[in-house]
Amino acid sequence: MNVINLFKIALRAIAANKLRSFLTMLGIIIGVASVIAMLAIGQGSKQSIQANIAEMGSNMIMIRPGQDKGPGGARGDASEMQSLKLKDYETLCEQAKYLAAISPSVSASGQFIYGNNNTPSTVYGISPDYMEIRRLKVEDGEMFTEDDIKTSAKVCLIGKTVADNLFPDGQDPVGRVIRYKSIPLRVIGVIKAKGYNSFGMDQDDMVLAPYTTVMKRILSITYLQGINASALTEDMTDQAIDDISELLRQNHKIKEGDEDDFTIRSQQEMMQMMNSTSDTMTILLLVVACISLVVGGIGIMNIMYVSVTERTKEIGLRMSVGARGIDILNQFLIESVLLSVTGGLIGVLVGVGVALGINVFAHWPIQIQPWSVLLSFAVCSATGIFFGWYPAKKAASLDPIEALRYE
């Protein structure tokens, strides 16, 4: 019996029980759709995180006071949290070999007021280099200068969110005086909008001021809450970290073998950590989706068993007129593969549709992987062969006389 005839027989058998065939394929459809949708969401999230981190500066280095301790990230006592001084910043400015830009960092959160309008936000005390490190741009107005830093000038730049909340009528914020608590700050610039990042953080909800202004006039502190820097190139990040660590250990007179009283982190570390987390979540989702494929395969096996039982007399008749065992085996195997591959085709369409729907309605980033579609087809074919083999083998091994007597 040729293959074309076997395909025709298999198609007729499937068409004769349309609802049962569809319900049999449903497990495969759900499994394949889940694999494609989950991989699209996982890869889309990964790409979005990488893009956001790269936008913040893939060669960015963050130095914080104190030492991370234990899996909970608990830090030391309050004195350790004041271990970074202006002297450290100046030393790194003068002696660090692999840094393209460096800025101190102090911050305070509270209400900003202009007229009858107010909004909660955070003021960051930084130097002009911070704009290069964080890849920020001034959309309107100008950046404060080194003279403003020396004189602790009461000037600031505001993000788009702060500007919209304090000046809802659309008036130009530049030149206006806003207040943080009782301290007046003259707005000299508006930062170009960057929107929300993949962590849901509003990157435009901030106020930037000279670090000396925040330290002296707002916080009344003499230490730094952090130092941000960027390496000359992404490849030089590790060298820059080693150089920074050596200079700070010298400044803090830390003996060899003693723990640092500061922590250095790079965007590369963050990217690796986020990628690892994203990959783990994608694998977990993929495992759950693959379970659906296995359940779908078991459904095919179950239905093929039922089909063999129902068509025992038909099998006996075919064998009595010359059909060989291999023909019967191929007939049921083709039927099984057709069910799984058809289910796979529908599953691919459903999976792509679900992924696109999530992107359109939930605004989640997606990236449909071509290899996930190919993998789904391969798995579908393998499922059809694997779970269809035993029922087909059982059909092929029936005794023609016993099969004809079957009621």
C-alpha positions in Angstrom: 0.0 0.0 0.0 1.6 3.3 -1.0 2.1 6.3 1.2 -0.5 8.5 -0.6 -3.3 5.9 0.1 -2.2 5.7 3.7 -2.5 9.5 4.0 -6.0 9.4 2.5 -7.1 6.7 4.9 -5.7 8.6 7.9 -7.3 11.9 6.8 -10.7 10.1 6.4 -10.4 8.6 9.8 -9.6 12.0 11.4 -12.4 13.7 9.4 -14.9 11.0 10.5 -14.5 12.1 14.1 -13.9 15.9 13.9 -14.7 16.9 17.5 -12.8 14.0 19.0 -9.8 14.8 16.7 -9.9 18.5 17.7 -10.1 17.6 21.4 -7.2 15.3 20.9 -5.1 18.1 19.3 -6.1 20.6 22.0 -3.3 19.5 24.4 -0.7 19.9 21.5 -2.3 23.3 20.6 -2.0 24.6 24.1 1.5 23.2 24.6 2.9 24.7 21.4 1.1 28.0 21.9 2.5 28.2 25.5 6.1 27.4 24.3 6.0 30.1 21.7 4.3 32.8 23.8 6.4 32.1 26.9 9.6 32.2 24.9 8.5 35.4 23.2 7.7 37.1 26.5 10.9 35.8 28.2 13.2 36.9 25.3 11.3 40.2 24.9 11.8 41.0 28.6 15.5 40.1 28.4 16.0 42.4 25.4 14.1 45.2 27.1 16.2 44.9 30.3 19.4 44.8 28.3 18.3 47.9 26.3 17.4 49.8 29.4 20.7 49.0 31.1 22.6 49.9 28.0 20.7 53.2 27.8 21.8 53.9 31.4 25.4 53.2 30.3 26.7 49.7 29.9 30.1 50.9 31.2 28.7 52.6 34.3 30.3 51.8 37.7 28.6 52.5 41.1 30.5 52.9 44.3 28.6 52.8 47.5 29.7 53.0 51.2 29.7 49.9 53.4 30.2 46.3 52.5 27.4 43.9 51.4 27.3 41.1 53.9 25.4 37.8 53.5 22.7 36.8 51.1 20.3 39.3 52.6 22.6 42.2 51.6 22.8 43.5 55.2 25.3 46.2 55.7 27.5 47.2 58.5 27.0 49.9 61.1 26.3 53.6 60.5 30.0 54.6 60.4 30.5 52.3 57.5 27.7 54.1 55.6 29.7 57.3 55.9 33.0 55.9 54.6 33.0 57.8 51.2 34.3 61.3 51.4 34.9 64.2 49.0 38.6 63.4 49.2 37.8 59.9 47.7 36.1 61.6 44.8 38.9 64.0 44.3 41.5 61.2 44.4 39.6 59.3 41.8 39.3 62.4 39.6 43.1 63.0 39.7 44.5 59.4 39.7 42.0 56.9 38.2 43.4 55.8 34.8 40.4 54.1 33.2 37.5 56.5 33.9 35.9 58.7 31.3 33.6 60.5 33.7 33.0 60.6 37.5 30.4 62.2 39.7 29.6 62.2 43.5 26.1 61.3 44.4 23.9 62.4 47.4 20.1 62.5 47.4 17.1 63.6 49.4 13.4 62.9 48.8 10.5 65.2 49.6 7.9 67.7 48.3 8.7 70.2 45.6 6.5 73.3 45.5 5.7 76.0 42.9 2.8 78.3 43.6 -0.2 76.1 44.4 1.3 73.0 42.8 3.4 70.4 44.6 4.8 67.0 43.7 6.9 64.4 45.6 10.3 63.7 44.0 14.0 63.2 44.7 16.8 65.7 44.4 20.1 64.3 43.4 23.3 66.1 44.2 25.7 65.5 41.3 28.4 67.0 39.1 28.1 67.8 35.4 29.8 64.5 34.5 26.6 62.7 35.8 24.9 63.7 32.5 27.4 61.7 30.5 27.5 58.8 32.9 23.7 58.4 32.8 23.4 59.5 29.2 21.0 62.4 30.1 20.5 65.5 27.9 19.3 69.0 28.6 16.3 69.7 26.5 15.7 73.3 27.5 18.0 75.7 29.4 21.5 74.7 30.5 23.5 72.6 32.8 25.0 74.1 36.0 28.7 74.9 36.0 31.7 74.2 38.2 31.3 77.7 39.6 27.8 76.7 40.8 29.3 73.7 42.5 32.0 75.9 44.2 29.5 78.4 45.5 26.8 75.8 46.4 24.4 77.7 44.1 20.7 77.2 44.6 20.1 76.0 41.1 18.6 72.8 39.6 17.5 70.9 36.5 14.1 69.1 36.6 12.8 66.0 34.8 9.8 66.1 32.5 7.5 64.5 35.2 8.4 67.1 37.8 8.0 69.9 35.1 4.5 68.6 34.1 3.4 68.4 37.8 4.7 71.8 38.9 3.8 73.6 35.7 0.6 71.9 34.4 -0.4 75.0 32.4 2.5 74.5 30.0 4.6 77.6 31.1 8.3 77.5 30.7 10.0 76.2 33.9 13.4 77.8 33.1 14.0 80.8 35.3 11.2 79.9 37.8 12.0 79.3 41.4 10.7 76.1 43.0 11.0 75.2 46.7 12.2 72.0 48.4 10.9 72.4 51.9 12.0 76.0 52.7 14.9 76.1 50.3 14.4 78.0 47.0 16.0 76.4 43.9 16.1 78.3 40.6 15.3 76.0 37.6 18.0 76.5 34.9 17.1 73.5 32.7 14.7 70.7 31.8 16.1 67.2 31.2 15.1 65.4 28.0 12.4 62.8 28.7 13.4 59.1 28.9 10.2 57.5 30.1 9.8 54.4 32.2 12.4 51.7 32.3 11.7 47.9 32.2 11.5 47.9 36.1 8.6 50.4 36.0 10.7 53.3 37.3 9.9 56.8 36.0 13.3 58.1 34.8 11.9 61.6 34.4 10.8 62.0 38.1 14.0 63.7 39.4 15.6 67.0 40.2 19.4 67.5 39.7 21.4 70.0 41.7 25.1 70.7 42.5 26.3 68.1 45.0 27.6 70.8 47.3 24.2 72.4 47.4 22.5 69.2 48.5 25.2 68.3 50.9 25.4 71.7 52.6 22.0 73.3 52.2 19.6 70.3 52.3 21.3 67.3 54.0 24.0 69.1 56.1 26.4 66.2 55.7 30.1 66.0 54.9 30.2 62.5 53.4 29.0 61.1 50.1 26.2 58.6 49.7 27.8 57.2 46.5 30.0 57.9 43.5 29.0 57.1 40.0 31.6 56.7 37.2 31.9 55.3 33.7 34.9 53.4 32.3 36.7 54.5 29.1 35.2 51.6 27.3 33.0 48.6 28.3 36.0 46.3 27.9 37.9 48.3 30.5 35.2 48.1 33.2 37.1 45.4 35.2 40.4 47.3 35.0 38.6 50.4 36.1 37.0 48.6 39.1 40.4 47.2 40.2 42.0 50.6 39.9 39.2 52.3 41.9 39.4 49.6 44.6 43.1 50.0 45.0 42.9 53.9 45.2 40.0 53.7 47.8 41.8 51.1 49.9 44.9 53.4 50.0 42.7 56.4 50.9 40.9 54.5 53.7 44.2 52.9 54.9 42.7 49.4 54.7 45.3 46.7 55.4 45.9 43.8 53.2 43.5 41.0 54.0 40.9 43.3 55.6 37.5 43.8 54.1 36.7 46.9 52.1 34.4 49.5 53.6 32.9 50.2 50.2 31.1 48.3 47.5 31.7 48.6 43.8 29.1 47.4 41.3 29.0 47.7 37.5 26.2 47.7 35.0 27.7 44.5 33.5 27.2 42.7 36.8 23.6 43.9 36.9 23.1 42.9 33.3 24.5 39.4 34.0 22.3 39.1 37.1 19.1 40.2 35.3 19.9 38.0 32.3 20.4 35.0 34.6 17.1 35.7 36.4 15.3 36.2 33.1 16.7 33.0 31.7 15.7 31.1 34.8 12.2 32.4 34.6 12.0 31.6 30.9 13.2 28.0 31.5 10.6 27.5 34.3 7.8 28.8 32.0 9.1 26.6 29.2 9.1 23.5 31.5 5.4 24.2 32.4 4.6 24.6 28.7 6.4 21.4 27.8 4.3 19.6 30.4 1.3 20.6 28.3 2.9 18.9 25.2 3.5 15.7 27.2 -0.2 15.8 28.3 -1.2 16.4 24.7 0.9 13.4 23.6 -0.7 11.2 26.2 -4.1 12.3 24.9 -3.0 11.2 21.4 -1.9 7.8 22.7 -5.2 7.4 24.5 -7.3 8.3 21.4 -5.2 6.1 19.2 -5.8 3.1 21.5 -9.5 3.8 21.3 -9.2 4.1 17.5 -7.4 0.7 17.3 -10.1 -0.9 19.5 -13.0 0.6 17.4 -11.4 -0.4 14.1 -10.3 -3.9 15.0 -12.7 -5.4 12.5 -11.5 -3.0 9.8 -7.9 -3.9 10.5 -8.7 -7.6 10.3 -10.4 -7.0 6.9 -7.5 -5.0 5.5 -5.0 -7.7 6.6 -7.2 -10.5 5.2 -7.1 -8.8 1.7 -3.3 -8.5 1.7 -2.3 -5.5 3.9 0.9 -6.2 5.7 1.7 -5.4 9.3 4.0 -2.6 8.3 1.1 -1.0 6.3 -1.2 -1.1 9.3 1.6 0.3 11.5 2.2 3.2 9.0 -1.5 3.9 8.7 -2.0 4.5 12.4 1.4 6.2 12.8 0.6 8.7 10.0 -2.8 9.3 11.7 -1.0 10.1 15.0 1.6 12.4 13.3 -1.1 14.2 11.4 -3.0 14.9 14.6 0.1 16.2 16.4 1.5 18.3 13.4 -2.0 19.8 12.7 -2.2 20.6 16.4 1.3 22.1 16.2 0.3 24.3 13.2 -2.8 25.7 15.0 -0.6 26.0 18.2 1.9 28.2 16.3 -0.8 30.5 15.0 -2.4 30.7 18.5 1.0 31.2 20.2 2.0 34.1 17.8 -1.4 35.6 18.2 -1.3 35.5 22.0 2.2 37.0 22.0 1.2 39.8 19.7 -2.0 40.4 21.7 0.0 40.6 25.0 2.3 43.2 23.2 -0.6 45.3 22.0 -2.9 45.2 25.0 -0.6 44.7 28.0 2.3 46.6 26.3 4.8 43.8 27.4 7.9 43.6 25.2 8.0 40.4 23.1 10.5 38.8 20.7 9.2 35.8 18.8 12.0 33.3 18.3 12.0 31.6 14.8 13.8 28.6 16.4 10.9 28.2 18.9 8.6 27.6 15.9 11.0 25.1 14.4 11.4 23.4 17.8 7.7 23.2 18.2 7.3 21.4 14.9 10.1 19.0 15.8 8.6 18.3 19.2 5.1 17.8 17.5 6.5 15.3 15.1 8.4 13.5 17.8 5.3 13.5 20.0 3.2 12.0 17.2 5.7 9.3 16.5 6.6 8.5 20.1 3.0 8.4 21.5 1.5 6.9 18.3 4.0 4.1 17.9 2.7 1.7 20.6 -1.0 1.8 19.6 0.1 1.5 15.9 2.3 -1.5 16.8 -0.6 -3.1 18.7 -2.8 -2.6 15.6 -0.1 -4.1 13.3 0.3 -7.2 15.5 -3.4 -8.2 15.6 -4.3 -11.6 14.3 -6.5 -11.2 11.2 -8.9 -14.0 12.1 -9.3 -12.8 15.7 -9.7 -9.2 14.4 -12.5 -10.3 12.0 -14.3 -12.1 14.9 -14.1 -9.0 17.1 -17.4 -7.5 18.2 
